[in-house]
Amino acid sequence: MFEYEIATARHADLIREAALYRRVQEAKEARRASSRSQEPERRVTGQRSRFTRAA
């Protein structure tokens, strides 16, 4: 019976850990999505002459 209780507790821990991992991944994705939509695209300036051409 003791082994069953340990296995049940471990299973519950794994479920909680997986839920936390999913929430973190969803938060990262939401942050990425919101930063993409809020930041306007900028035009590339013509400062190519700052560096020499390679080969």
N, C-alpha and C positions, 0 to 999 in steps of 0.2 A: 504494500500500500504506500509506503514511503517513496518508492521509485515513481509511482504514478503521480504523486503530488509534486515531486521535483520536475517531472516531465511536463505536467500541466503548467507549473509556474514558468518553466523555460519557454513553453509555447506562448504564453501570455506576454513574456518579455520580447520575444521575437516579433509578435504582432505589433506591440507598441513601437519597437524599433523601426519596423517597416513603415508604420504610419508616419512616424517622425521624418524618416527619409523622404517619403513622398511629399510631405508638406514643405520640406526644405527645397526639393526640386521644383515644386509648383511655385514657390516664392521666387526662386531664381528666374524661372521662366516668365513670371509676371513682371518682375523687375526689368528683364531684358525687353519684353514687349512694350512696356510703358516708356522706357528710355528711347526705343526706336521711334515711337509715335510722337514723342514730345520734341525731340531734337530735330530742327530743320536741317536739310542738306545744304552744304556750303559749296560755293563755286571754287574750283581750283584756280589759284592765282598763277600767273605766268612767271614764276621765279625759277625756271629751270636753269638759267644761266649761272646760278650760284655754285653749281658743282660741275666739275669737268666730266666729259663723257668717258665712259669706260669702253675700251676697244670698239 
